[in-house]
Amino acid sequence: MHDRLFAGQNELEDQSLVRYARELDLDAEVVAHALAEQTQAVRVEEQHQSGIASGVAGTPTFFIDGLRYDGSVSLEKMLAAIRRLHPEVRVAEAEAHGPRIPRIRWPRKDER
């Protein structure tokens, strides 16, 4: 659903959301009922306010150890930011199968 919402971000009215649910073989009646009754409205507003309080001004917003990261979202730049905070982090070598996304291994407390 996330991908469908992102692709249709200019069409997010209730009828579109129900249609997306149907397209994805989700229970469209449950979605329609939740929208009509606004069963998630309080939770959404709480999350929105939490984001504002945390300094989130848009998406995506990344946090590294509770600190808002405002740099480039390239993998290289984000890994550099993580390494500045955690020099003990090592990137595991992996075979290249398309775009390389490294595995990051956080040391256990007894390994520090």
Backbone bond lengths (Angstrom), bond angles and torsions (degrees), N, CA, C in turn:
res aa  C-N    CA-C-N  psi(-1)  N-CA   C-N-CA  omega(-1)  CA-C   N-CA-C  phi
1 M - - - 1.454 - - 1.526 110.10 -
2 H 1.331 116.66 -37.51 1.464 119.83 -179.82 1.522 110.69 -54.56
3 D 1.323 116.31 -49.04 1.462 120.31 -179.06 1.521 111.22 -62.14
4 R 1.326 117.00 -39.17 1.466 120.75 -179.76 1.522 110.46 -67.76
5 L 1.317 117.91 -40.00 1.466 121.10 178.11 1.523 110.67 -64.56
6 F 1.305 115.89 -41.11 1.460 119.83 179.62 1.527 110.11 -64.57
7 A 1.327 116.52 -43.81 1.466 120.63 -179.78 1.530 111.44 -65.15
8 G 1.315 117.19 -31.86 1.463 120.99 -178.28 1.506 112.77 -109.10
9 Q 1.320 117.32 35.35 1.465 120.06 -173.05 1.525 114.50 -63.65
10 N 1.321 118.28 -12.84 1.464 120.38 175.13 1.521 112.10 -92.06
11 E 1.330 116.13 -0.45 1.467 121.58 178.89 1.525 108.63 -132.73
12 L 1.323 115.92 80.66 1.465 119.81 -176.90 1.531 112.96 -118.93
13 E 1.344 117.05 20.02 1.453 118.47 175.91 1.535 108.37 -72.00
14 D 1.313 115.34 163.58 1.467 120.82 -174.25 1.524 113.42 -51.12
15 Q 1.337 117.35 -46.35 1.471 119.55 -176.80 1.520 111.40 -62.83
16 S 1.333 117.45 -33.10 1.463 120.31 177.18 1.522 110.63 -69.96
17 L 1.329 117.08 -40.32 1.458 120.41 179.97 1.529 111.17 -63.25
18 V 1.314 116.18 -39.83 1.467 120.54 177.46 1.531 109.48 -66.13
19 R 1.327 117.13 -41.25 1.467 120.44 177.91 1.525 110.60 -62.43
20 Y 1.338 117.90 -42.52 1.465 121.20 178.36 1.521 110.33 -60.41
21 A 1.333 116.64 -42.43 1.465 120.60 179.14 1.526 109.74 -60.00
22 R 1.319 115.81 -44.99 1.462 120.20 179.58 1.529 110.84 -62.09
23 E 1.343 116.90 -43.67 1.469 121.35 179.54 1.529 111.79 -59.69
24 L 1.331 115.94 -31.24 1.462 121.00 -177.27 1.523 112.64 -95.82
25 D 1.341 116.56 12.04 1.468 122.52 -179.20 1.522 112.37 58.61
26 L 1.334 116.33 33.66 1.462 120.91 172.67 1.529 107.42 -91.43
27 D 1.310 116.52 170.05 1.458 120.57 -179.94 1.533 108.69 -78.56
28 A 1.321 116.59 94.31 1.461 122.55 -176.13 1.527 111.68 -62.63
29 E 1.330 117.46 -31.31 1.472 119.83 178.74 1.523 111.05 -65.89
30 V 1.314 116.84 -39.84 1.465 120.71 177.90 1.530 109.84 -64.18
31 V 1.334 115.99 -43.25 1.462 120.54 178.64 1.522 110.21 -62.32
32 A 1.333 117.29 -46.25 1.468 121.37 -179.89 1.524 110.86 -60.49
33 H 1.323 116.58 -42.38 1.467 120.80 179.50 1.529 110.80 -64.98
34 A 1.321 116.91 -45.22 1.470 120.60 179.88 1.528 110.65 -61.40
35 L 1.322 116.93 -38.97 1.464 120.01 178.43 1.521 111.02 -68.29
36 A 1.328 117.27 -44.88 1.463 121.40 -178.84 1.526 111.78 -63.52
37 E 1.330 116.22 -39.75 1.466 121.07 -178.12 1.528 112.78 -88.87
38 Q 1.329 116.18 -6.14 1.471 122.45 -177.87 1.530 111.64 51.60
39 T 1.340 115.18 46.27 1.458 120.56 -175.18 1.531 113.11 -66.20
40 Q 1.320 117.67 -21.33 1.465 120.27 -179.23 1.527 112.59 -106.58
41 A 1.331 118.39 5.12 1.468 121.76 -174.21 1.522 112.52 -59.43
42 V 1.326 117.55 -43.88 1.462 120.41 -179.04 1.531 110.06 -64.61
43 R 1.319 116.27 -44.66 1.467 120.32 -179.97 1.534 111.03 -62.47
44 V 1.324 116.94 -43.55 1.466 120.49 179.28 1.530 110.08 -61.72
45 E 1.313 116.94 -44.79 1.471 119.99 -179.95 1.524 111.16 -64.67
46 E 1.324 117.98 -39.63 1.469 120.62 176.42 1.523 111.16 -60.55
47 Q 1.338 116.32 -44.06 1.467 120.86 178.75 1.526 110.73 -64.63
48 H 1.315 116.68 -39.87 1.464 121.51 178.72 1.530 110.26 -61.79
49 Q 1.316 116.46 -48.41 1.466 120.79 179.95 1.526 111.24 -64.53
50 S 1.311 117.36 -37.51 1.462 121.45 177.28 1.523 110.41 -62.82
51 G 1.317 116.72 -42.02 1.456 121.02 177.65 1.518 111.54 -62.63
52 I 1.316 116.79 -45.19 1.466 120.76 178.70 1.521 110.18 -60.61
53 A 1.328 116.95 -44.60 1.470 121.22 -179.88 1.528 111.62 -63.57
54 S 1.340 116.63 -27.83 1.466 121.13 -179.79 1.525 112.61 -87.24
55 G 1.318 116.85 -1.48 1.451 120.18 179.35 1.513 114.72 89.71
56 V 1.326 117.05 14.95 1.461 120.54 178.86 1.526 108.16 -76.16
57 A 1.339 115.42 123.51 1.461 120.32 179.62 1.520 111.53 -112.26
58 G 1.315 117.91 -8.32 1.456 121.82 -179.43 1.507 109.73 -176.40
59 T 1.299 115.21 -176.94 1.456 119.59 179.04 1.507 109.56 -122.40
60 P 1.297 119.25 148.35 1.459 123.52 -5.59 1.522 110.92 -78.87
61 T 1.309 116.29 152.66 1.464 123.22 172.02 1.513 106.23 -126.28
62 F 1.317 116.36 131.49 1.456 121.73 -177.64 1.515 110.42 -113.46
63 F 1.333 115.02 145.63 1.460 121.91 174.83 1.519 107.58 -124.17
64 I 1.316 115.59 138.04 1.459 121.37 175.22 1.521 105.90 -121.02
65 D 1.310 116.57 114.22 1.466 122.61 -176.11 1.526 112.03 52.74
66 G 1.307 116.56 42.16 1.456 121.67 176.82 1.515 114.69 80.87
67 L 1.317 118.71 -1.60 1.463 122.39 178.70 1.524 108.92 -101.47
68 R 1.333 116.03 129.33 1.460 118.72 178.99 1.525 109.20 -65.27
69 Y 1.309 115.54 131.54 1.462 122.45 179.34 1.526 107.53 -99.27
70 D 1.335 116.77 118.83 1.455 121.00 -176.98 1.518 113.65 -108.49
71 G 1.326 117.48 7.07 1.453 120.59 -177.86 1.512 113.40 -82.37
72 S 1.321 114.35 -170.08 1.459 121.97 177.73 1.528 109.65 -60.01
73 V 1.329 116.24 146.08 1.463 119.55 178.82 1.520 111.64 -92.91
74 S 1.336 116.97 14.29 1.463 118.34 175.35 1.527 108.26 -68.10
75 L 1.301 116.07 148.00 1.458 121.60 -179.34 1.523 110.91 -55.37
76 E 1.323 116.45 -45.33 1.461 121.05 -178.38 1.528 111.92 -59.28
77 K 1.322 117.13 -45.48 1.477 121.20 -178.41 1.527 111.36 -69.52
78 M 1.328 116.82 -38.70 1.461 119.05 -179.74 1.527 110.84 -69.18
79 L 1.335 117.25 -39.81 1.467 119.72 176.29 1.525 111.04 -62.90
80 A 1.323 116.61 -38.34 1.470 120.12 177.64 1.520 110.54 -62.41
81 A 1.317 117.49 -40.36 1.460 121.09 178.82 1.527 110.91 -65.64
82 I 1.326 116.72 -40.30 1.469 120.57 177.55 1.529 109.66 -64.50
83 R 1.319 116.41 -42.74 1.477 119.73 -179.14 1.524 111.83 -65.21
84 R 1.329 117.47 -33.55 1.478 119.50 176.88 1.530 110.33 -61.49
85 L 1.312 116.23 -39.67 1.461 120.53 179.39 1.521 112.26 -80.41
86 H 1.320 116.44 -29.22 1.466 122.07 -175.25 1.524 110.19 -136.49
87 P 1.324 118.02 77.66 1.462 119.60 -179.06 1.527 113.27 -62.09
88 E 1.335 117.17 -17.25 1.460 120.58 -179.27 1.530 112.76 -76.70
89 V 1.322 117.87 -11.34 1.463 121.90 -178.24 1.523 109.81 -72.60
90 R 1.301 115.45 134.00 1.463 121.70 178.67 1.522 109.10 -119.18
91 V 1.313 116.43 141.14 1.456 121.05 177.67 1.512 107.33 -91.99
92 A 1.313 116.54 124.08 1.462 121.56 -179.44 1.516 109.54 -73.80
93 E 1.300 116.09 140.89 1.461 120.79 175.69 1.520 108.59 -74.89
94 A 1.297 116.28 140.41 1.460 121.31 179.12 1.512 108.65 -141.23
95 E 1.324 115.06 151.52 1.456 118.99 175.68 1.522 109.22 -66.69
96 A 1.320 116.45 140.22 1.458 120.45 179.94 1.521 109.94 -79.24
97 H 1.298 116.89 116.72 1.468 123.40 174.88 1.518 106.64 -127.89
98 G 1.300 117.64 78.46 1.458 119.95 -174.83 1.512 108.46 86.00
99 P 1.329 117.35 -152.95 1.462 119.83 -178.94 1.529 110.09 -59.20
100 R 1.307 116.39 131.03 1.462 120.70 -176.26 1.520 110.27 -85.97
101 I 1.293 115.69 117.34 1.456 121.52 173.64 1.514 106.10 -113.89
102 P 1.331 117.04 108.41 1.459 118.83 -174.88 1.519 112.15 -70.78
103 R 1.303 113.37 152.60 1.459 119.56 172.99 1.515 107.00 -91.22
104 I 1.304 115.55 134.22 1.459 119.86 179.58 1.519 107.38 -106.61
105 R 1.303 115.79 129.48 1.458 120.67 -179.44 1.513 108.60 -108.88
106 W 1.321 116.06 114.88 1.460 120.92 176.54 1.520 107.70 -86.48
107 P 1.335 117.90 124.70 1.475 119.40 179.85 1.529 111.33 -64.11
108 R 1.311 114.30 144.30 1.470 118.78 173.86 1.522 107.83 -71.19
109 K 1.314 116.40 159.92 1.463 120.77 -178.07 1.524 112.40 -56.51
110 D 1.332 116.84 -34.51 1.475 119.51 -178.34 1.526 112.26 -76.61
111 E 1.339 118.26 -8.94 1.461 121.42 178.61 1.524 112.81 -96.64
112 R 1.305 117.89 -6.17 1.462 121.01 -176.53 1.493 111.72 -81.05
